Each structure stands twice: as structure tokens, then as C-alpha cells.
Amino acid sequence: MAERTGLRQPAVARFEAGGTMPTIPMLERLAEALEMRLSVQWYEANA
């Protein structure tokens, strides 16, 4: 994963362990590395 995203392995490990909150651009990089597409949806809080 680190090689495919261009990240260092410790950074990927922190994401995997839940130690950091990835940004939207980082999620896009991770999705691309997994050959997936990122989809973000917003919902009303009371829905």
C-alpha cells in the first residue's frame, strides 16, 4: 500500500491502526491505490 500511494510505510500503518484521521485528498490517494473510487455523501443530522 505504501508503495502504491507514495507514502512511507509508518504513515500507512497509522491509518490502518486508526492513529490518524486521513484528509479527503489522502482518502483519494488510498482509493486510487486500491483501484477504487471515493464517494463522499452528506446527510441531515436528524434524518
GILINHU-V900785 format. One record per residue. PSI is psi in whole degrees, -180 to 180 (none if undefined). Layout:
# GILINHU-V900785
PSI
PSI
This chain:
# GILINHU-V900785
-44
-45
-42
-30
-14
16
164
152
-41
-34
-43
-41
-38
-42
-46
-36
-6
18
-16
158
113
148
168
-47
-35
-40
-36
-42
-43
-42
-44
-41
-31
7
47
173
136
134
125
130
146
140
152
142
-31
11
none
